Amino acid sequence: MSSDTEPNRDGGLYERRIGTPRTTDEVNGYWLFGFGVLLGLAGVAVFLLTESATTARGIGYALAALSPPFVMLGAVIRFPLRRPGTALGYLGTAVSVLGVVWFVNVFPDGWFRASGDPAVITVYGVGLLLIGLAGTVVPLLSDPVYEDYERMRGEAAAATATAEETSGELDAARDELAATESELEATRGELADTEAELETAREELAATESELDAAREDATAAEAAAASLRESKARFELFEDASGRPRWRLRHRNGNVIATSGQAYSSRGKAQQGLHSVRRNALGAGLLRIETPSAEAEAVADDDGPEPDDAAAPDVAIPDEAAAPESRATFELFADSADEWRFRLRHDNGNVLGDSGEGYASKSNAKRALSRLRDHAAAADYLRIDPAAFEVYEDAGGKWRWRLVHENGNVIADSGQGYASRQKARQGLDSVRSNAGGAGLEFPDGDDEGRASESKATFEVYEDAGGKWRWRLVHDNGNLIADSGGGYASKSNATDAVERVSEYAPDAGALAAGSAAFEIYEDTAGEWRWRLRHRNGNVLADSGEGYDSRSSAVEAVTRVKANAPGAETVEK
């Protein structure tokens, strides 16, 4: 059996033309056989072309003599011989080549034509004999069992080495598996700890939600309590004491006097101003305990002044126009150059404290607007708009709503729906605050690309049935939490309004307005102004001029609140 290795399957000429060899010796034997044939042909050609007894003729003899050893060796090694036979074939070829080389050295001078050179012929013949023995006798004399044993022992040694290598890899794999199991066990422990922490967090969240619910209930109760405080069961009375000087007292509807002014005033207007101060500051005032002698305290408590003639139906300070505070200003009602009726509030020093801000089609409309200003100015709260602010108000139907007012006076967003309570309206307002800044933008009726939402709401810009463009802010739960209120002439205008709401809503202040509220804002020229807005959204009056600072605008509002209720009206 041949001990040669598997052939190198490189797609050579032998494989392409003859077939796939089983061993490398099969390929080598083929090429040696062909090489021997070529040597023989070359030797014959040189012999025919050269003269006898010349060196060239000797080379022809040598080439022809080399042909038999290579032809025989090629045939022998192609056989499936064992290693000794193959080795003996190569040895015989080497001996024959040695004999040919010796022949070239002695020819022609040392070569006898009749007998040649016996030594050269002997060496050459021994080489051919060895090649013949390698192909015939040696395979018969070799021990195949021993050779198979050696081969198997080599294979076993190789298998043992492979097994040892595999065993090492297996041990390494076991170590990695053990390490992985340890890591997995540690991960299971961490997972168990995380689940325990998560359960604790759930319990804390449940406790927090319970506390939040309790806080909401407390807030609702507090709001109800505040509402009950606002719905007073008492009223202020203005009267003159025994010396003829004005005073005030707070009488419960059961007839008991709850509080008195404690001092007399120089005029009825001063008394009413003191009354206003008590109304503004009593709710939320602190408590200071003062030790007063009993006799003095009883004397103060008994000094209620004489019972007035109209005690059964006392004069209520607010909003009775007959008891209006003393005013140092006058309303002027006039027609402008466009024949529209306007009014302005002019102080006795000549300064204009405020005006109607717009013209009216008739004198009666202007008078009604002036009357609303008188009714609402004194009790109106302040709302600073910088550059926008929320107003929470109660509409004519008793529903609570909110609107977002820009400093230019435009309402840029409203609640879109009424709420059952002020608290619900504030919750809707807070939802807009928290979601408008990062809300996405969509165009349901068009192909324009919007933007992704970073909050829990999305702005939708759409065209209504009347061809106007509007927007609405829709929560992820499907609820409508705000809309544009009015329509816009173009999609771009509606989109710009969305951007303004996104910019202003998160930081806008809020005021729970009553029937009206003063809005203090900075105009485009950097001057501060005020306007009085009714809860229906209409502007009742504005400053008519700008002020250098916000405090100056606030002082102007204070003067309007002090003078408007009691100001007389004259026509110009």
C-alpha positions in Angstrom: 0.0 0.0 0.0 1.4 3.4 -0.9 2.3 5.7 2.0 2.1 8.8 -0.1 -0.1 11.6 1.0 -3.2 12.7 -0.8 -2.6 14.6 -4.0 -2.6 18.3 -4.2 -5.9 19.0 -5.9 -4.9 22.2 -7.6 -6.7 21.6 -10.9 -3.5 20.8 -12.8 -3.1 19.4 -16.3 -3.2 15.8 -15.1 -6.5 16.3 -13.4 -8.0 18.3 -16.3 -6.8 15.9 -19.0 -6.7 12.4 -17.4 -8.7 12.4 -14.2 -8.5 12.9 -10.5 -5.4 11.1 -9.0 -5.6 9.0 -5.8 -2.1 9.8 -4.7 0.7 12.2 -5.5 3.0 9.3 -6.7 0.4 8.5 -9.3 0.9 12.0 -10.8 4.7 11.9 -10.3 4.9 8.5 -12.0 3.0 9.8 -15.0 5.4 12.7 -15.5 8.5 10.6 -14.9 7.3 8.0 -17.5 6.7 10.8 -20.0 10.1 12.4 -19.2 11.8 9.0 -19.9 10.1 8.7 -23.3 11.2 12.2 -24.2 14.8 11.4 -23.2 14.8 8.3 -25.4 13.4 10.3 -28.4 16.0 13.0 -27.9 18.8 10.4 -27.7 17.7 8.8 -31.0 17.6 12.2 -32.7 21.1 13.2 -31.5 22.4 9.8 -32.6 21.1 10.3 -36.1 22.4 13.8 -36.4 26.0 13.2 -35.1 29.1 11.4 -36.4 30.3 8.3 -34.7 33.1 8.3 -32.1 32.4 12.0 -31.2 31.4 13.6 -27.9 28.0 14.7 -29.4 27.4 11.0 -30.4 28.2 10.1 -26.7 25.5 12.6 -25.5 23.0 10.9 -27.8 23.9 7.5 -26.3 23.6 9.0 -22.7 20.1 10.5 -23.4 19.0 7.2 -24.9 20.5 5.3 -21.8 18.6 7.6 -19.4 15.2 6.8 -20.9 14.8 3.2 -19.5 15.4 4.1 -15.8 12.9 7.0 -15.9 10.3 5.0 -17.8 10.6 2.1 -15.4 10.6 4.4 -12.3 7.5 6.1 -13.6 5.7 2.8 -14.0 6.9 1.5 -10.6 5.8 4.4 -8.4 2.4 4.5 -10.0 1.8 1.1 -8.5 0.3 1.0 -5.0 3.6 0.0 -3.4 4.7 0.2 0.2 7.4 2.6 1.2 10.4 0.2 0.8 9.5 -0.6 -2.8 9.2 3.1 -3.7 12.5 3.9 -2.0 14.2 1.0 -3.8 12.9 2.3 -7.2 14.3 5.8 -6.6 17.7 4.2 -5.5 17.9 2.1 -8.7 17.2 5.2 -10.8 20.0 7.1 -9.0 22.5 4.2 -9.7 21.5 4.1 -13.4 22.0 7.9 -13.7 25.4 7.5 -12.0 26.4 4.8 -14.7 25.3 7.2 -17.5 27.3 10.0 -16.1 30.3 7.7 -15.9 29.8 6.7 -19.5 29.8 10.4 -20.6 33.2 10.8 -18.9 34.9 7.9 -20.6 33.3 8.1 -24.1 34.8 8.0 -26.7 38.4 7.7 -25.7 38.0 5.2 -22.9 35.1 3.3 -24.5 35.8 0.1 -26.4 33.7 -0.3 -29.4 33.6 -4.1 -29.1 33.1 -4.6 -25.4 32.5 -1.1 -24.0 33.5 -0.5 -20.4 32.5 -3.4 -18.1 32.4 -1.2 -14.9 30.1 1.4 -16.5 27.8 -1.3 -17.9 27.7 -3.1 -14.5 26.7 0.1 -12.6 24.0 0.9 -15.1 22.7 -2.6 -15.1 22.6 -2.7 -11.3 20.4 0.4 -11.3 18.0 -1.2 -13.7 17.9 -4.3 -11.6 17.1 -2.4 -8.5 14.2 -0.7 -10.2 12.9 -4.0 -11.4 13.2 -5.6 -7.9 11.3 -2.6 -6.5 8.4 -3.3 -8.8 8.3 -7.1 -8.5 10.1 -8.8 -5.6 10.0 -6.2 -2.7 6.2 -6.1 -2.5 6.2 -9.9 -2.2 8.8 -9.9 0.7 7.5 -7.0 2.8 5.4 -7.6 5.9 2.1 -5.8 5.5 1.0 -6.5 9.0 3.9 -4.7 10.5 3.6 -1.8 8.2 -0.1 -1.5 9.0 0.8 -1.7 12.6 3.3 1.2 12.2 0.7 3.1 10.2 -2.0 2.5 12.8 0.4 3.4 15.6 1.1 6.7 13.9 -2.5 7.3 13.3 -3.2 6.4 17.0 -0.5 8.8 18.1 -2.0 11.6 16.0 -5.5 10.7 17.3 -4.1 10.8 20.9 -2.6 14.2 20.3 -5.9 15.4 18.8 -7.8 13.9 21.7 -5.5 15.7 24.2 -6.0 19.0 22.4 -9.8 18.4 22.3 -9.7 17.5 26.0 -7.9 20.8 26.8 -10.5 22.7 24.7 -13.3 20.8 26.5 -11.8 21.7 29.9 -11.6 25.3 28.9 -15.2 25.1 27.7 -16.2 23.6 31.0 -14.5 26.5 32.8 -16.2 29.0 30.6 -19.5 27.2 31.3 -18.9 27.3 35.0 -18.1 31.0 34.8 -21.2 31.6 32.7 -23.3 29.8 35.3 -21.8 31.9 38.1 -22.6 35.0 36.1 -26.1 33.7 35.4 -26.6 33.0 39.1 -25.4 36.5 40.0 -27.8 38.0 37.3 -30.7 36.0 38.9 -29.8 37.5 42.2 -29.6 41.0 40.8 -33.0 40.4 39.0 -34.5 39.2 42.3 -33.2 42.4 44.0 -34.5 44.5 41.2 -37.9 42.9 41.4 -38.0 43.5 45.1 -37.0 47.2 44.6 -39.7 47.4 41.9 -42.3 46.0 44.2 -41.2 48.5 46.9 -41.4 51.3 44.3 -44.9 50.1 43.4 -46.0 50.2 47.0 -44.4 53.7 47.4 -46.2 54.8 44.2 -49.5 53.4 45.5 -48.9 55.3 48.8 -48.0 58.5 46.9 -51.2 58.2 44.8 -53.2 57.7 47.9 -51.5 60.8 49.4 -52.2 62.7 46.1 -55.8 61.7 46.2 -56.0 62.9 49.8 -54.3 66.1 48.8 -56.8 66.6 45.9 -59.7 66.0 48.3 -58.1 68.5 50.7 -57.7 71.0 47.9 -61.3 70.5 46.8 -62.4 71.0 50.4 -60.3 74.1 50.7 -61.7 75.5 47.4 -65.2 74.8 48.7 -64.3 76.5 51.9 -62.9 79.5 50.0 -66.0 79.6 47.9 -68.1 79.5 51.0 -66.1 82.4 52.3 -66.6 84.3 49.1 -70.4 83.7 49.4 -70.5 85.8 52.5 -73.5 85.8 54.9 -72.8 89.4 55.9 -72.8 92.8 54.4 -71.1 96.1 55.0 -73.1 99.1 56.1 -72.1 102.8 55.8 -73.6 105.1 58.5 -73.0 108.4 60.3 -72.2 108.2 64.0 -73.5 110.6 66.7 -71.0 113.3 65.7 -72.1 113.1 62.0 -68.9 111.5 60.8 -69.0 108.4 58.4 -68.2 104.9 59.7 -68.7 101.4 58.5 -69.7 98.1 60.1 -70.0 94.5 59.0 -73.4 93.0 60.0 -74.3 89.3 59.8 -77.7 88.5 58.3 -78.8 87.4 61.7 -78.5 91.0 62.8 -75.2 90.7 64.8 -72.5 93.3 64.2 -69.3 91.3 63.3 -66.9 94.3 62.9 -66.8 98.1 62.9 -64.4 100.7 61.4 -63.1 101.6 64.9 -62.7 105.2 63.8 -64.7 107.9 62.0 -63.7 109.2 58.6 -63.7 112.8 57.3 -65.9 111.9 54.3 -68.1 109.1 53.0 -65.6 108.3 50.3 -62.8 107.8 52.9 -65.0 105.5 54.8 -65.7 103.5 51.7 -61.9 103.3 50.9 -61.3 101.9 54.4 -64.1 99.4 53.7 -62.3 98.4 50.5 -59.1 97.9 52.3 -60.7 95.5 54.8 -62.3 93.5 51.9 -58.9 93.1 50.3 -56.9 92.2 53.3 -59.2 90.4 55.8 -59.1 87.0 54.1 -55.8 85.4 55.0 -54.8 88.0 57.6 -52.7 86.7 60.5 -53.8 86.7 64.2 -52.0 88.8 66.8 -53.2 88.4 70.4 -53.1 91.7 72.4 -53.9 91.8 76.1 -56.4 94.7 76.6 -58.1 95.6 79.9 -61.6 94.2 80.0 -63.3 97.6 80.7 -61.6 99.2 77.7 -62.4 96.3 75.4 -66.1 96.4 76.5 -66.2 100.2 75.8 -64.8 99.7 72.3 -67.2 96.9 71.6 -70.2 98.9 72.7 -69.3 101.9 70.6 -71.4 101.0 67.5 -72.8 104.4 67.1 -76.5 105.2 66.9 -78.9 102.8 65.0 -79.5 104.4 61.5 -83.0 105.0 60.2 -82.4 102.5 57.4 -81.1 99.7 59.6 -83.8 97.3 58.1 -82.3 97.9 54.6 -78.8 99.3 55.2 -76.8 100.9 52.5 -74.4 98.3 51.0 -71.1 99.6 50.0 -70.4 97.5 47.0 -71.7 97.8 44.3 -74.3 100.5 45.2 -73.7 103.5 42.9 -75.4 105.8 45.4 -72.7 105.0 47.9 -69.9 105.3 45.4 -66.6 106.6 46.8 -65.6 110.1 46.3 -64.0 110.5 42.8 -61.5 113.0 41.5 -62.2 112.2 37.8 -64.9 112.6 35.3 -66.0 110.4 32.4 -66.2 112.3 29.1 -68.5 111.0 26.4 -67.8 112.3 22.9 -68.0 111.6 19.2 -64.7 111.2 17.3 -63.9 112.4 13.8 -65.4 109.2 12.4 -68.7 109.8 14.1 -68.1 106.9 16.5 -68.9 107.4 20.2 -66.1 107.0 22.7 -65.4 107.8 26.4 -62.4 108.7 28.4 -61.8 109.0 32.2 -60.0 112.3 32.9 -58.6 113.2 36.3 -59.2 116.6 37.8 -55.6 117.5 37.1 -56.3 117.1 33.4 -54.6 113.7 32.8 -56.5 111.0 30.9 -56.5 107.9 33.2 -58.1 105.6 30.5 -60.3 105.5 27.5 -62.7 103.1 25.7 -60.0 101.8 23.3 -62.5 101.5 20.5 -65.4 103.5 19.0 -69.1 102.6 19.3 -71.8 103.0 16.7 -74.2 104.8 19.0 -74.1 106.9 22.2 -76.2 104.3 24.0 -73.6 101.6 23.3 -70.9 103.8 24.6 -72.9 104.5 27.8 -73.5 100.8 28.4 -69.7 100.2 28.0 -69.0 103.0 30.4 -71.5 101.6 32.9 -69.8 98.2 32.7 -66.4 99.9 33.4 -68.0 101.5 36.5 -69.4 98.2 37.7 -66.2 96.1 37.3 -63.3 98.4 37.7 -63.2 98.5 41.5 -63.3 94.7 42.1 -61.2 93.7 39.1 -58.0 91.8 39.8 -54.6 92.3 38.1 -53.1 90.0 35.5 -49.6 90.6 34.2 -49.2 89.5 30.5 -45.5 88.9 29.6 -45.9 88.1 26.7 -49.0 86.0 27.3 -51.2 84.8 30.2 -54.1 82.6 31.0 -57.4 83.9 32.3 -59.8 81.5 34.0 -63.4 82.9 34.0 -67.1 81.9 34.3 -69.1 82.3 31.2 -72.7 83.5 30.9 -74.0 79.9 31.1 -72.2 79.2 34.5 -69.5 77.1 32.9 -65.8 77.7 33.7 -63.4 78.4 30.9 -59.9 79.6 30.2 -58.3 81.6 27.4 -54.6 82.4 26.6 -54.3 86.2 25.9 -51.3 87.7 24.1 -49.9 91.1 25.1 -51.3 92.5 21.9 -54.8 91.8 23.2 -55.6 88.8 20.9 -56.9 85.6 22.3 -54.5 83.0 20.8 -56.1 79.9 22.5 -59.1 78.9 24.5 -60.5 75.9 26.3 -62.9 75.0 23.6 -65.3 73.7 26.1 -66.8 74.6 29.5 -65.9 73.0 32.8 -68.2 72.2 35.7 -65.9 73.9 38.2 -63.0 76.3 38.4 -60.7 73.4 39.5 -61.5 71.4 36.4 -60.8 74.5 34.2 -57.4 74.9 36.0 -56.6 71.2 35.4 -57.3 71.7 31.7 -55.1 74.8 31.7 -52.3 72.8 33.5 -52.6 70.1 30.9 -52.0 72.6 28.1 -49.1 74.1 30.0 -47.4 70.7 30.4 -48.0 69.4 26.9 -48.1 72.4 24.5 -44.3 73.0 24.5 -43.3 69.5 23.2 -46.5 68.7 21.3 -46.2 67.3 17.8 -47.8 68.9 14.7 -50.0 67.1 12.1 -52.0 68.1 9.1 -54.8 65.5 8.8 -56.2 67.0 5.6 -53.0 67.6 3.7 -49.6 66.1 2.7 -47.4 68.5 4.6 -45.0 66.9 7.0 -45.4 67.8 10.6 -43.2 67.0 13.6 -43.0 64.2 16.1 -44.5 64.7 19.6 -42.3 64.9 22.7 -45.3 65.2 25.0 -48.7 63.5 25.4 -50.5 65.8 22.9 -50.4 66.8 19.3 -51.5 69.9 17.4 -53.8 69.3 14.4 -54.1 72.1 11.8 -57.2 71.6 9.5 -59.6 73.5 7.3 -63.2 73.8 8.5 -66.4 73.7 6.5 -66.3 77.5 6.0 -62.8 77.5 4.4 -61.1 78.8 7.5 -58.0 77.3 9.0 -58.0 76.2 12.6 -56.0 74.2 15.0 -56.8 72.0 18.0 -54.6 70.4 20.7 -55.6 66.7 21.2 -54.3 64.6 24.1 -53.1 61.0 23.4 -56.2 59.8 25.2 -58.4 61.5 22.5 -59.6 64.4 24.6 -59.6 67.9 23.1 -57.7 70.1 25.6 -57.5 73.4 23.5 -58.4 75.0 20.2 -57.8 78.1 18.2 -61.1 79.7 19.1 -61.3 81.6 15.8 -60.4 80.8 12.2 -57.4 81.9 10.2 -57.3 83.0 6.5 -54.4 80.6 5.6 -52.7 77.5 6.8 -49.5 79.4 7.5 -51.3 81.8 9.8 -52.8 78.8 11.7 -49.4 77.2 11.9 -47.8 80.4 13.2 -50.5 80.5 15.9 -49.6 77.0 16.9 -45.9 78.0 17.3 -46.9 81.0 19.5 -49.0 78.8 21.7 -46.1 76.2 22.0 -43.8 79.0 22.9 -45.9 81.0 25.4 -48.2 78.5 27.1 -45.6 76.6 29.3 -44.5 79.8 31.1 -47.7 81.9 31.0 -49.1 83.1 34.3 -52.8 82.5 35.3 -55.5 84.5 37.0 -58.9 83.2 38.1 -60.8 86.3 37.0 -64.2 87.3 38.3 -66.5 89.3 36.0 -63.5 91.3 34.7 -59.7 91.7 35.1 -57.1 94.3 34.5 -54.4 93.1 32.1 -51.0 94.8 32.5 -48.6 94.2 29.5 -45.7 95.6 27.6 -46.4 96.9 24.1 -44.1 96.6 21.0 -42.5 100.0 21.8 -41.4 98.8 25.3 -44.0 100.8 27.1 -46.4 99.4 29.8 -50.1 99.6 29.3 -53.3 98.2 30.8 -56.7 97.1 29.6 -59.8 96.0 31.4 -61.2 92.8 29.8 -64.7 91.4 30.6 -65.0 87.6 31.1 -66.8 87.5 27.7 -63.5 88.5 26.1 -64.4 92.1 25.3 -62.1 94.9 26.2 -64.0 97.4 28.4 -61.3 100.1 28.5 -57.6 100.6 28.1 -54.9 103.0 29.3 -54.9 105.1 26.1 -51.2 105.8 26.6 -48.0 103.9 27.5 -46.0 104.1 30.8 -42.3 104.0 31.4 -42.5 101.1 33.9 -44.9 98.4 35.1 -45.2 100.1 38.5 -46.5 103.3 36.7 -49.1 101.2 34.9 -50.2 99.6 38.2 -50.5 103.0 39.8 -52.6 104.1 36.8 -54.9 101.1 37.3 -55.1 101.9 41.0 -56.3 105.4 40.1 -58.9 104.1 37.7 -60.1 101.6 40.4 -60.4 104.5 42.9 -62.0 107.0 40.6 -64.1 105.2 38.0 -67.0 103.9 40.3 -67.9 107.4 41.5 -67.0 109.5 38.4 -69.7 111.7 36.9 -70.4 111.6 33.1 -70.4 114.7 30.9 -70.9 114.9 27.2 -68.5 116.8 25.0 
